[in-house]
Amino acid sequence: MSVINFGLILSNVVNKTGDKMTNKNKLMAYLKNYRKKEEERQNKRLGDKEYYINNYENKRRENDNRYNEYFYNRLELYNQWKMTKTVGDLHKLVSLDKPKLNDINDIYTTNIVRNKNFKN
């Protein structure tokens, strides 16, 4: 977000116009309105980013962590079976449950159109 020097804008407008108080009041009202809208836009962006992180990014990380844990457990069992070649180790290897992963849409942006009438 760029920084705007409102005092400089105000002084330039007031110096160039004849009716200083009317233009100053109009400009001050415009600047207040601008700041308010800019804060609303920024809050919406933060809300969208928070929504994306909670509903997509965190779930992907959970999936990655679950799969990595499964992968390394399976790798360890596989290496153990490879060394011993016993039926017990083979049974442990094949009976290892696959992780239950979250079903996540392929959305990789915070620019999401969402229906706020439904709760997630």
N, CA, C and O atoms as CSV, one atom per row, in Angstrom:
chain,resi,resn,atom,element,x,y,z
A,1,MET,N,N,0.852,-1.159,0.000
A,1,MET,CA,C,0.000,0.000,0.000
A,1,MET,C,C,0.902,1.227,0.000
A,1,MET,O,O,1.828,1.328,0.804
A,2,SER,N,N,0.630,2.135,-0.887
A,2,SER,CA,C,1.460,3.329,-0.985
A,2,SER,C,C,1.041,4.352,0.060
A,2,SER,O,O,-0.121,4.419,0.461
A,3,VAL,N,N,2.014,5.144,0.490
A,3,VAL,CA,C,1.767,6.183,1.474
A,3,VAL,C,C,1.445,7.469,0.733
A,3,VAL,O,O,2.180,7.888,-0.161
A,4,ILE,N,N,0.336,8.090,1.118
A,4,ILE,CA,C,-0.101,9.320,0.460
A,4,ILE,C,C,0.051,10.460,1.453
A,4,ILE,O,O,-0.407,10.364,2.592
A,5,ASN,N,N,0.692,11.535,1.025
A,5,ASN,CA,C,0.870,12.704,1.872
A,5,ASN,C,C,-0.365,13.583,1.729
A,5,ASN,O,O,-0.443,14.431,0.840
A,6,PHE,N,N,-1.336,13.363,2.626
A,6,PHE,CA,C,-2.600,14.081,2.543
A,6,PHE,C,C,-2.430,15.564,2.829
A,6,PHE,O,O,-3.142,16.389,2.256
A,7,GLY,N,N,-1.507,15.910,3.698
A,7,GLY,CA,C,-1.274,17.329,4.012
A,7,GLY,C,C,-0.805,18.091,2.794
A,7,GLY,O,O,-1.240,19.220,2.569
A,8,LEU,N,N,0.074,17.499,2.000
A,8,LEU,CA,C,0.577,18.146,0.786
A,8,LEU,C,C,-0.547,18.296,-0.235
A,8,LEU,O,O,-0.664,19.342,-0.874
A,9,ILE,N,N,-1.363,17.279,-0.394
A,9,ILE,CA,C,-2.500,17.360,-1.323
A,9,ILE,C,C,-3.449,18.462,-0.873
A,9,ILE,O,O,-3.904,19.269,-1.683
A,10,LEU,N,N,-3.741,18.490,0.410
A,10,LEU,CA,C,-4.661,19.484,0.949
A,10,LEU,C,C,-4.135,20.898,0.737
A,10,LEU,O,O,-4.885,21.775,0.308
A,11,SER,N,N,-2.867,21.130,1.028
A,11,SER,CA,C,-2.313,22.481,0.881
A,11,SER,C,C,-2.289,22.907,-0.585
A,11,SER,O,O,-2.528,24.075,-0.890
A,12,ASN,N,N,-2.005,21.982,-1.489
A,12,ASN,CA,C,-1.998,22.321,-2.915
A,12,ASN,C,C,-3.394,22.696,-3.404
A,12,ASN,O,O,-3.561,23.660,-4.150
A,13,VAL,N,N,-4.394,21.925,-2.975
A,13,VAL,CA,C,-5.760,22.217,-3.410
A,13,VAL,C,C,-6.239,23.531,-2.814
A,13,VAL,O,O,-6.839,24.343,-3.518
A,14,VAL,N,N,-5.987,23.753,-1.539
A,14,VAL,CA,C,-6.436,24.973,-0.880
A,14,VAL,C,C,-5.752,26.198,-1.479
A,14,VAL,O,O,-6.392,27.237,-1.641
A,15,ASN,N,N,-4.469,26.099,-1.811
A,15,ASN,CA,C,-3.745,27.245,-2.388
A,15,ASN,C,C,-4.231,27.578,-3.794
A,15,ASN,O,O,-4.168,28.737,-4.204
A,16,LYS,N,N,-4.710,26.597,-4.533
A,16,LYS,CA,C,-5.114,26.821,-5.921
A,16,LYS,C,C,-6.570,27.227,-6.063
A,16,LYS,O,O,-6.992,27.616,-7.152
A,17,THR,N,N,-7.345,27.147,-4.993
A,17,THR,CA,C,-8.760,27.478,-5.093
A,17,THR,C,C,-9.053,28.762,-4.338
A,17,THR,O,O,-8.282,29.184,-3.476
A,18,GLY,N,N,-10.181,29.378,-4.675
A,18,GLY,CA,C,-10.535,30.637,-4.042
A,18,GLY,C,C,-11.216,30.432,-2.705
A,18,GLY,O,O,-10.814,31.048,-1.717
A,19,ASP,N,N,-12.219,29.600,-2.640
A,19,ASP,CA,C,-12.980,29.385,-1.414
A,19,ASP,C,C,-12.305,28.276,-0.619
A,19,ASP,O,O,-12.587,27.094,-0.817
A,20,LYS,N,N,-11.420,28.666,0.272
A,20,LYS,CA,C,-10.569,27.702,0.961
A,20,LYS,C,C,-11.350,26.789,1.900
A,20,LYS,O,O,-11.101,25.584,1.909
A,21,MET,N,N,-12.251,27.298,2.661
A,21,MET,CA,C,-12.943,26.475,3.653
A,21,MET,C,C,-13.861,25.441,3.006
A,21,MET,O,O,-13.902,24.295,3.454
A,22,THR,N,N,-14.586,25.815,1.978
A,22,THR,CA,C,-15.489,24.871,1.320
A,22,THR,C,C,-14.695,23.746,0.675
A,22,THR,O,O,-15.038,22.574,0.828
A,23,ASN,N,N,-13.643,24.097,-0.041
A,23,ASN,CA,C,-12.823,23.074,-0.694
A,23,ASN,C,C,-12.067,22.226,0.322
A,23,ASN,O,O,-11.886,21.023,0.135
A,24,LYS,N,N,-11.633,22.868,1.394
A,24,LYS,CA,C,-10.927,22.118,2.434
A,24,LYS,C,C,-11.873,21.098,3.062
A,24,LYS,O,O,-11.488,19.949,3.279
A,25,ASN,N,N,-13.110,21.508,3.355
A,25,ASN,CA,C,-14.077,20.580,3.956
A,25,ASN,C,C,-14.434,19.449,2.990
A,25,ASN,O,O,-14.559,18.293,3.394
A,26,LYS,N,N,-14.597,19.795,1.709
A,26,LYS,CA,C,-14.891,18.761,0.714
A,26,LYS,C,C,-13.742,17.769,0.606
A,26,LYS,O,O,-13.947,16.557,0.539
A,27,LEU,N,N,-12.529,18.313,0.592
A,27,LEU,CA,C,-11.356,17.445,0.474
A,27,LEU,C,C,-11.195,16.581,1.710
A,27,LEU,O,O,-10.867,15.399,1.605
A,28,MET,N,N,-11.422,17.158,2.878
A,28,MET,CA,C,-11.304,16.372,4.107
A,28,MET,C,C,-12.345,15.237,4.116
A,28,MET,O,O,-12.041,14.115,4.523
A,29,ALA,N,N,-13.557,15.534,3.671
A,29,ALA,CA,C,-14.593,14.498,3.593
A,29,ALA,C,C,-14.182,13.415,2.592
A,29,ALA,O,O,-14.365,12.225,2.847
A,30,TYR,N,N,-13.630,13.833,1.462
A,30,TYR,CA,C,-13.172,12.877,0.452
A,30,TYR,C,C,-12.053,11.997,1.013
A,30,TYR,O,O,-12.051,10.785,0.797
A,31,LEU,N,N,-11.106,12.601,1.732
A,31,LEU,CA,C,-9.982,11.851,2.281
A,31,LEU,C,C,-10.457,10.870,3.356
A,31,LEU,O,O,-9.965,9.743,3.425
A,32,LYS,N,N,-11.397,11.285,4.185
A,32,LYS,CA,C,-11.938,10.373,5.197
A,32,LYS,C,C,-12.627,9.191,4.521
A,32,LYS,O,O,-12.455,8.043,4.932
A,33,ASN,N,N,-13.400,9.479,3.491
A,33,ASN,CA,C,-14.083,8.432,2.749
A,33,ASN,C,C,-13.071,7.492,2.082
A,33,ASN,O,O,-13.252,6.274,2.085
A,34,TYR,N,N,-12.018,8.059,1.519
A,34,TYR,CA,C,-10.969,7.260,0.880
A,34,TYR,C,C,-10.300,6.341,1.891
A,34,TYR,O,O,-10.116,5.152,1.630
A,35,ARG,N,N,-9.938,6.891,3.046
A,35,ARG,CA,C,-9.287,6.088,4.089
A,35,ARG,C,C,-10.205,4.956,4.549
A,35,ARG,O,O,-9.765,3.822,4.736
A,36,LYS,N,N,-11.494,5.283,4.728
A,36,LYS,CA,C,-12.451,4.273,5.167
A,36,LYS,C,C,-12.561,3.141,4.149
A,36,LYS,O,O,-12.540,1.969,4.524
A,37,LYS,N,N,-12.677,3.480,2.870
A,37,LYS,CA,C,-12.775,2.462,1.821
A,37,LYS,C,C,-11.495,1.643,1.716
A,37,LYS,O,O,-11.535,0.432,1.494
A,38,GLU,N,N,-10.356,2.317,1.877
A,38,GLU,CA,C,-9.073,1.610,1.811
A,38,GLU,C,C,-8.948,0.622,2.972
A,38,GLU,O,O,-8.458,-0.492,2.782
A,39,GLU,N,N,-9.383,1.014,4.165
A,39,GLU,CA,C,-9.365,0.099,5.311
A,39,GLU,C,C,-10.299,-1.088,5.066
A,39,GLU,O,O,-9.963,-2.222,5.408
A,40,GLU,N,N,-11.463,-0.832,4.478
A,40,GLU,CA,C,-12.396,-1.916,4.168
A,40,GLU,C,C,-11.793,-2.888,3.169
A,40,GLU,O,O,-11.926,-4.102,3.318
A,41,ARG,N,N,-11.122,-2.348,2.139
A,41,ARG,CA,C,-10.472,-3.222,1.145
A,41,ARG,C,C,-9.376,-4.065,1.795
A,41,ARG,O,O,-9.242,-5.258,1.527
A,42,GLN,N,N,-8.596,-3.409,2.658
A,42,GLN,CA,C,-7.506,-4.125,3.314
A,42,GLN,C,C,-8.064,-5.205,4.249
A,42,GLN,O,O,-7.531,-6.314,4.298
A,43,ASN,N,N,-9.126,-4.892,4.984
A,43,ASN,CA,C,-9.742,-5.894,5.865
A,43,ASN,C,C,-10.310,-7.057,5.061
A,43,ASN,O,O,-10.220,-8.207,5.490
A,44,LYS,N,N,-10.894,-6.772,3.902
A,44,LYS,CA,C,-11.415,-7.836,3.043
A,44,LYS,C,C,-10.277,-8.727,2.551
A,44,LYS,O,O,-10.397,-9.952,2.542
A,45,ARG,N,N,-9.159,-8.095,2.138
A,45,ARG,CA,C,-8.009,-8.887,1.684
A,45,ARG,C,C,-7.482,-9.769,2.806
A,45,ARG,O,O,-7.161,-10.936,2.584
A,46,LEU,N,N,-7.393,-9.210,4.022
A,46,LEU,CA,C,-6.916,-10.007,5.147
A,46,LEU,C,C,-7.884,-11.136,5.466
A,46,LEU,O,O,-7.466,-12.249,5.783
A,47,GLY,N,N,-9.185,-10.845,5.383
A,47,GLY,CA,C,-10.188,-11.879,5.616
A,47,GLY,C,C,-10.109,-12.980,4.577
A,47,GLY,O,O,-10.226,-14.160,4.908
A,48,ASP,N,N,-9.908,-12.601,3.309
A,48,ASP,CA,C,-9.771,-13.596,2.238
A,48,ASP,C,C,-8.524,-14.435,2.445
A,48,ASP,O,O,-8.543,-15.647,2.230
A,49,LYS,N,N,-7.435,-13.792,2.863
A,49,LYS,CA,C,-6.190,-14.526,3.081
A,49,LYS,C,C,-6.347,-15.494,4.252
A,49,LYS,O,O,-5.883,-16.633,4.188
A,50,GLU,N,N,-6.999,-15.042,5.313
A,50,GLU,CA,C,-7.233,-15.909,6.463
A,50,GLU,C,C,-8.119,-17.093,6.073
A,50,GLU,O,O,-7.862,-18.225,6.483
A,51,TYR,N,N,-9.156,-16.833,5.287
A,51,TYR,CA,C,-10.045,-17.895,4.803
A,51,TYR,C,C,-9.255,-18.908,3.984
A,51,TYR,O,O,-9.417,-20.115,4.165
A,52,TYR,N,N,-8.395,-18.421,3.078
A,52,TYR,CA,C,-7.590,-19.312,2.252
A,52,TYR,C,C,-6.652,-20.159,3.116
A,52,TYR,O,O,-6.531,-21.367,2.913
A,53,ILE,N,N,-6.000,-19.520,4.068
A,53,ILE,CA,C,-5.050,-20.251,4.915
A,53,ILE,C,C,-5.767,-21.323,5.716
A,53,ILE,O,O,-5.300,-22.459,5.791
A,54,ASN,N,N,-6.902,-20.970,6.318
A,54,ASN,CA,C,-7.631,-21.936,7.153
A,54,ASN,C,C,-8.228,-23.075,6.352
A,54,ASN,O,O,-8.210,-24.220,6.804
A,55,ASN,N,N,-8.758,-22.788,5.168
A,55,ASN,CA,C,-9.503,-23.805,4.426
A,55,ASN,C,C,-8.707,-24.534,3.356
A,55,ASN,O,O,-9.141,-25.586,2.886
A,56,TYR,N,N,-7.577,-24.016,2.966
A,56,TYR,CA,C,-6.809,-24.662,1.896
A,56,TYR,C,C,-5.369,-24.938,2.304
A,56,TYR,O,O,-4.923,-26.085,2.275
A,57,GLU,N,N,-4.649,-23.906,2.679
A,57,GLU,CA,C,-3.214,-24.070,2.936
A,57,GLU,C,C,-2.959,-24.970,4.144
A,57,GLU,O,O,-2.124,-25.872,4.068
A,58,ASN,N,N,-3.657,-24.745,5.251
A,58,ASN,CA,C,-3.449,-25.582,6.440
A,58,ASN,C,C,-3.829,-27.032,6.187
A,58,ASN,O,O,-3.156,-27.942,6.671
A,59,LYS,N,N,-4.898,-27.257,5.434
A,59,LYS,CA,C,-5.304,-28.634,5.120
A,59,LYS,C,C,-4.283,-29.319,4.232
A,59,LYS,O,O,-4.044,-30.519,4.375
A,60,ARG,N,N,-3.674,-28.568,3.311
A,60,ARG,CA,C,-2.609,-29.155,2.483
A,60,ARG,C,C,-1.407,-29.534,3.344
A,60,ARG,O,O,-0.807,-30.592,3.152
A,61,ARG,N,N,-1.064,-28.679,4.280
A,61,ARG,CA,C,0.058,-28.996,5.177
A,61,ARG,C,C,-0.238,-30.232,6.017
A,61,ARG,O,O,0.633,-31.079,6.217
A,62,GLU,N,N,-1.481,-30.332,6.512
A,62,GLU,CA,C,-1.870,-31.529,7.267
A,62,GLU,C,C,-1.725,-32.769,6.392
A,62,GLU,O,O,-1.201,-33.788,6.840
A,63,ASN,N,N,-2.186,-32.686,5.149
A,63,ASN,CA,C,-2.055,-33.814,4.223
A,63,ASN,C,C,-0.594,-34.170,4.005
A,63,ASN,O,O,-0.228,-35.344,4.033
A,64,ASP,N,N,0.242,-33.160,3.789
A,64,ASP,CA,C,1.668,-33.405,3.586
A,64,ASP,C,C,2.283,-34.081,4.801
A,64,ASP,O,O,3.045,-35.037,4.662
A,65,ASN,N,N,1.957,-33.591,5.990
A,65,ASN,CA,C,2.509,-34.182,7.212
A,65,ASN,C,C,2.045,-35.619,7.400
A,65,ASN,O,O,2.840,-36.488,7.757
A,66,ARG,N,N,0.758,-35.871,7.160
A,66,ARG,CA,C,0.241,-37.243,7.288
A,66,ARG,C,C,0.914,-38.184,6.291
A,66,ARG,O,O,1.318,-39.294,6.640
A,67,TYR,N,N,1.028,-37.723,5.045
A,67,TYR,CA,C,1.636,-38.586,4.031
A,67,TYR,C,C,3.116,-38.808,4.319
A,67,TYR,O,O,3.614,-39.923,4.162
A,68,ASN,N,N,3.827,-37.759,4.738
A,68,ASN,CA,C,5.250,-37.924,5.056
A,68,ASN,C,C,5.451,-38.905,6.201
A,68,ASN,O,O,6.369,-39.725,6.168
A,69,GLU,N,N,4.591,-38.823,7.219
A,69,GLU,CA,C,4.683,-39.765,8.332
A,69,GLU,C,C,4.449,-41.197,7.829
A,69,GLU,O,O,5.189,-42.115,8.184
A,70,TYR,N,N,3.427,-41.374,7.010
A,70,TYR,CA,C,3.140,-42.687,6.426
A,70,TYR,C,C,4.318,-43.174,5.579
A,70,TYR,O,O,4.740,-44.325,5.685
A,71,PHE,N,N,4.836,-42.285,4.742
A,71,PHE,CA,C,5.931,-42.650,3.847
A,71,PHE,C,C,7.150,-43.127,4.631
A,71,PHE,O,O,7.731,-44.161,4.300
A,72,TYR,N,N,7.544,-42.384,5.668
A,72,TYR,CA,C,8.739,-42.767,6.416
A,72,TYR,C,C,8.506,-44.027,7.250
A,72,TYR,O,O,9.418,-44.838,7.410
A,73,ASN,N,N,7.302,-44.197,7.779
A,73,ASN,CA,C,7.000,-45.455,8.477
A,73,ASN,C,C,7.065,-46.632,7.514
A,73,ASN,O,O,7.617,-47.681,7.845
A,74,ARG,N,N,6.505,-46.458,6.330
A,74,ARG,CA,C,6.529,-47.524,5.331
A,74,ARG,C,C,7.965,-47.806,4.868
A,74,ARG,O,O,8.349,-48.962,4.690
A,75,LEU,N,N,8.744,-46.754,4.677
A,75,LEU,CA,C,10.142,-46.921,4.262
A,75,LEU,C,C,10.920,-47.699,5.320
A,75,LEU,O,O,11.721,-48.576,4.998
A,76,GLU,N,N,10.676,-47.368,6.571
A,76,GLU,CA,C,11.363,-48.073,7.659
A,76,GLU,C,C,10.960,-49.552,7.675
A,76,GLU,O,O,11.814,-50.428,7.813
A,77,LEU,N,N,9.662,-49.825,7.533
A,77,LEU,CA,C,9.208,-51.225,7.501
A,77,LEU,C,C,9.748,-51.959,6.275
A,77,LEU,O,O,10.108,-53.134,6.353
A,78,TYR,N,N,9.800,-51.258,5.149
A,78,TYR,CA,C,10.317,-51.876,3.927
A,78,TYR,C,C,11.798,-52.237,4.085
A,78,TYR,O,O,12.221,-53.336,3.725
A,79,ASN,N,N,12.570,-51.306,4.623
A,79,ASN,CA,C,14.001,-51.588,4.825
A,79,ASN,C,C,14.207,-52.729,5.819
A,79,ASN,O,O,15.107,-53.553,5.658
A,80,GLN,N,N,13.361,-52.764,6.845
A,80,GLN,CA,C,13.448,-53.860,7.812
A,80,GLN,C,C,13.102,-55.183,7.132
A,80,GLN,O,O,13.795,-56.179,7.337
A,81,TRP,N,N,12.051,-55.205,6.335
A,81,TRP,CA,C,11.671,-56.425,5.628
A,81,TRP,C,C,12.751,-56.850,4.631
A,81,TRP,O,O,13.031,-58.038,4.471
A,82,LYS,N,N,13.352,-55.861,3.964
A,82,LYS,CA,C,14.389,-56.143,2.976
A,82,LYS,C,C,15.595,-56.833,3.615
A,82,LYS,O,O,16.244,-57.680,3.002
A,83,MET,N,N,15.876,-56.449,4.860
A,83,MET,CA,C,17.037,-57.040,5.546
A,83,MET,C,C,16.705,-58.437,6.085
A,83,MET,O,O,17.540,-59.339,6.026
A,84,THR,N,N,15.491,-58.614,6.607
A,84,THR,CA,C,15.172,-59.881,7.271
A,84,THR,C,C,14.423,-60.865,6.374
A,84,THR,O,O,14.599,-62.076,6.509
A,85,LYS,N,N,13.592,-60.364,5.462
A,85,LYS,CA,C,12.778,-61.196,4.559
A,85,LYS,C,C,11.898,-62.184,5.326
A,85,LYS,O,O,11.738,-63.335,4.918
A,86,THR,N,N,11.327,-61.718,6.448
A,86,THR,CA,C,10.440,-62.585,7.225
A,86,THR,C,C,8.984,-62.272,6.881
A,86,THR,O,O,8.647,-61.182,6.417
A,87,VAL,N,N,8.133,-63.276,7.130
A,87,VAL,CA,C,6.708,-63.129,6.852
A,87,VAL,C,C,6.095,-62.092,7.793
A,87,VAL,O,O,5.200,-61.352,7.384
A,88,GLY,N,N,6.549,-62.024,9.025
A,88,GLY,CA,C,6.026,-61.070,10.002
A,88,GLY,C,C,6.273,-59.628,9.568
A,88,GLY,O,O,5.390,-58.776,9.668
A,89,ASP,N,N,7.485,-59.370,9.087
A,89,ASP,CA,C,7.805,-58.018,8.617
A,89,ASP,C,C,7.034,-57.678,7.347
A,89,ASP,O,O,6.626,-56.532,7.154
A,90,LEU,N,N,6.833,-58.672,6.479
A,90,LEU,CA,C,6.040,-58.445,5.271
A,90,LEU,C,C,4.583,-58.140,5.639
A,90,LEU,O,O,3.943,-57.283,5.030
A,91,HIS,N,N,4.077,-58.855,6.640
A,91,HIS,CA,C,2.708,-58.603,7.082
A,91,HIS,C,C,2.578,-57.185,7.656
A,91,HIS,O,O,1.592,-56.502,7.380
A,92,LYS,N,N,3.556,-56.736,8.449
A,92,LYS,CA,C,3.541,-55.364,8.976
A,92,LYS,C,C,3.552,-54.341,7.830
A,92,LYS,O,O,2.874,-53.315,7.883
A,93,LEU,N,N,4.335,-54.651,6.804
A,93,LEU,CA,C,4.460,-53.730,5.667
A,93,LEU,C,C,3.144,-53.601,4.899
A,93,LEU,O,O,2.726,-52.493,4.562
A,94,VAL,N,N,2.503,-54.715,4.628
A,94,VAL,CA,C,1.277,-54.648,3.833
A,94,VAL,C,C,0.063,-54.231,4.658
A,94,VAL,O,O,-0.936,-53.782,4.095
A,95,SER,N,N,0.130,-54.372,5.971
A,95,SER,CA,C,-1.016,-54.000,6.797
A,95,SER,C,C,-0.950,-52.546,7.287
A,95,SER,O,O,-1.842,-52.084,7.999
A,96,LEU,N,N,0.083,-51.853,6.910
A,96,LEU,CA,C,0.188,-50.436,7.291
A,96,LEU,C,C,-0.904,-49.648,6.579
A,96,LEU,O,O,-0.996,-49.668,5.352
A,97,ASP,N,N,-1.725,-48.959,7.356
A,97,ASP,CA,C,-2.848,-48.215,6.787
A,97,ASP,C,C,-2.365,-46.953,6.079
A,97,ASP,O,O,-1.470,-46.249,6.547
A,98,LYS,N,N,-2.989,-46.698,4.938
A,98,LYS,CA,C,-2.705,-45.467,4.218
A,98,LYS,C,C,-3.322,-44.298,4.973
A,98,LYS,O,O,-4.340,-44.465,5.645
A,99,PRO,N,N,-2.721,-43.122,4.871
A,99,PRO,CA,C,-3.273,-41.976,5.607
A,99,PRO,C,C,-4.597,-41.509,5.012
A,99,PRO,O,O,-4.827,-41.627,3.808
A,100,LYS,N,N,-5.455,-40.984,5.865
A,100,LYS,CA,C,-6.720,-40.411,5.404
A,100,LYS,C,C,-6.462,-38.929,5.131
A,100,LYS,O,O,-6.270,-38.137,6.054
A,101,LEU,N,N,-6.463,-38.577,3.867
A,101,LEU,CA,C,-6.152,-37.214,3.461
A,101,LEU,C,C,-7.425,-36.406,3.234
A,101,LEU,O,O,-8.457,-36.939,2.825
A,102,ASN,N,N,-7.327,-35.113,3.511
A,102,ASN,CA,C,-8.449,-34.202,3.263
A,102,ASN,C,C,-8.645,-34.008,1.770
A,102,ASN,O,O,-7.679,-33.950,1.009
A,103,ASP,N,N,-9.892,-33.908,1.361
A,103,ASP,CA,C,-10.203,-33.598,-0.031
A,103,ASP,C,C,-10.178,-32.080,-0.179
A,103,ASP,O,O,-11.023,-31.383,0.382
A,104,ILE,N,N,-9.219,-31.578,-0.927
A,104,ILE,CA,C,-9.016,-30.134,-1.054
A,104,ILE,C,C,-9.106,-29.747,-2.522
A,104,ILE,O,O,-8.500,-30.388,-3.381
A,105,ASN,N,N,-9.863,-28.698,-2.800
A,105,ASN,CA,C,-9.945,-28.184,-4.171
A,105,ASN,C,C,-8.599,-27.614,-4.602
A,105,ASN,O,O,-7.797,-27.185,-3.772
A,106,ASP,N,N,-8.368,-27.616,-5.900
A,106,ASP,CA,C,-7.123,-27.070,-6.432
A,106,ASP,C,C,-7.227,-25.553,-6.552
A,106,ASP,O,O,-7.327,-25.009,-7.652
A,107,ILE,N,N,-7.200,-24.891,-5.421
A,107,ILE,CA,C,-7.252,-23.426,-5.380
A,107,ILE,C,C,-5.954,-22.955,-4.735
A,107,ILE,O,O,-5.622,-23.344,-3.615
A,108,TYR,N,N,-5.233,-22.117,-5.458
A,108,TYR,CA,C,-3.953,-21.624,-4.974
A,108,TYR,C,C,-3.904,-20.105,-4.999
A,108,TYR,O,O,-2.861,-19.521,-5.291
A,109,THR,N,N,-5.011,-19.471,-4.697
A,109,THR,CA,C,-5.069,-18.017,-4.684
A,109,THR,C,C,-6.014,-17.566,-3.582
A,109,THR,O,O,-6.922,-18.301,-3.195
A,110,THR,N,N,-5.800,-16.360,-3.080
A,110,THR,CA,C,-6.706,-15.813,-2.079
A,110,THR,C,C,-7.861,-15.077,-2.733
A,110,THR,O,O,-8.756,-14.589,-2.043
A,111,ASN,N,N,-7.850,-14.994,-4.060
A,111,ASN,CA,C,-8.921,-14.321,-4.798
A,111,ASN,C,C,-10.029,-15.331,-5.058
A,111,ASN,O,O,-10.173,-15.845,-6.167
A,112,ILE,N,N,-10.813,-15.607,-4.012
A,112,ILE,CA,C,-11.826,-16.648,-4.059
A,112,ILE,C,C,-13.202,-15.998,-3.940
A,112,ILE,O,O,-13.428,-15.149,-3.077
A,113,VAL,N,N,-14.106,-16.403,-4.805
A,113,VAL,CA,C,-15.494,-15.963,-4.668
A,113,VAL,C,C,-16.183,-17.032,-3.829
A,113,VAL,O,O,-16.242,-18.198,-4.217
A,114,ARG,N,N,-16.696,-16.625,-2.687
A,114,ARG,CA,C,-17.301,-17.601,-1.794
A,114,ARG,C,C,-18.680,-17.143,-1.363
A,114,ARG,O,O,-18.945,-15.947,-1.239
A,115,ASN,N,N,-19.534,-18.088,-1.142
A,115,ASN,CA,C,-20.875,-17.815,-0.666
A,115,ASN,C,C,-20.830,-17.773,0.850
A,115,ASN,O,O,-20.614,-18.799,1.496
A,116,LYS,N,N,-21.030,-16.604,1.415
A,116,LYS,CA,C,-20.918,-16.450,2.864
A,116,LYS,C,C,-22.165,-16.933,3.597
A,116,LYS,O,O,-22.200,-16.914,4.827
A,117,ASN,N,N,-23.202,-17.371,2.851
A,117,ASN,CA,C,-24.403,-17.894,3.481
A,117,ASN,C,C,-24.186,-19.299,4.021
A,117,ASN,O,O,-24.904,-19.734,4.921
A,118,PHE,N,N,-23.206,-20.013,3.484
A,118,PHE,CA,C,-22.902,-21.352,3.933
A,118,PHE,C,C,-21.736,-21.307,4.895
A,118,PHE,O,O,-20.809,-20.514,4.727
A,119,LYS,N,N,-21.784,-22.158,5.901
A,119,LYS,CA,C,-20.679,-22.236,6.865
A,119,LYS,C,C,-19.826,-23.429,6.521
A,119,LYS,O,O,-20.337,-24.477,6.127
A,120,ASN,N,N,-18.521,-23.270,6.671
A,120,ASN,CA,C,-17.590,-24.365,6.385
A,120,ASN,C,C,-17.315,-25.158,7.625
A,120,ASN,O,O,-16.552,-26.124,7.584
